[in-house]
Each structure stands twice: as structure tokens, then as C-alpha cells.
Amino acid sequence: MTNPPPSHQHRARVDLPDWMRNPEPPRRTLGRRLSEVVDGVPALRAARHRLWAWRDRSRFSERHPAISAIVSFFVVALVATCLVVGTLYLLYRITHDRP
């Protein structure tokens, strides 16, 4: 017969420093005061929640990653082609317009 696993062994209690057990209240900074003002006015609070909802919306590229990848490939290819053609045109103008 095998021996049962050892029972749970208690570790020594860790004494936390006083500043961790009883932290100071948060400072009343300008940002916290403005946040309290915004929360106190219903229209501002609603605008803040609408902004948060707008910011957390799903982007088109998250909803349709394949379409976004295809479109961005063609956009990058077009821009790169324009840059190369423009560089070649400038090089041509520099070399052929000299007296």
C-alpha cells in the first residue's frame, strides 16, 4: 500500500506593512474632481458613456478582416507604385533637362 500524500502544510503568515493593510485614501487630483463633476451632471455622464461605447465599438477591420486585408494590399500596392513612378519621373527630369 502506498503512502497518502502529505496533508496541506501551512506556511508562515506574511505580515504586510501598514501602508499596504491600511492605504491612504486616493488623492483629490484635478482629474478626480473633474470626474466627480461629470458624474454629477446627467447630460455629461450620458455623453461620457456614449463616448466609452463609441470607443469600445468593433472596428470594420475586426468585423471583416479578409476584406480589410485585400483592400489594404491594393492600397499599399497603389501607393508604392505611385512612389516608384514618381521617383523615376524625377530622375528622368533631372537627367534630361540639363543643358
ZITAFEN-V659529 format. One record per backbone hydrogen bond with DSSP energy under -1.0 kcal/mol. NH is the residue of the N-H (numbers start at 1). CO is the residue of the C=O. Records with the same first field share a line. If there is no record, write none. Layout:
# ZITAFEN-V659529
NH: CO ; CO
This chain:
# ZITAFEN-V659529
20: 17
21: 17
22: 18
29: 27
33: 29
34: 30
35: 31
36: 32
37: 33
38: 34
39: 35
40: 36
41: 37
45: 41
46: 42
47: 43
48: 44
49: 45
50: 46
51: 47
52: 48
53: 49
54: 50
55: 51
56: 52
63: 59
64: 60
68: 64
69: 65
70: 66
71: 67
72: 68
73: 69
74: 70
75: 71
76: 72
77: 73
78: 74
79: 75
80: 76
81: 77
82: 78
83: 79
84: 80
85: 81
86: 82
87: 83
88: 84
89: 85
90: 86
91: 87
92: 88
93: 89
94: 90
95: 91
96: 92
97: 93
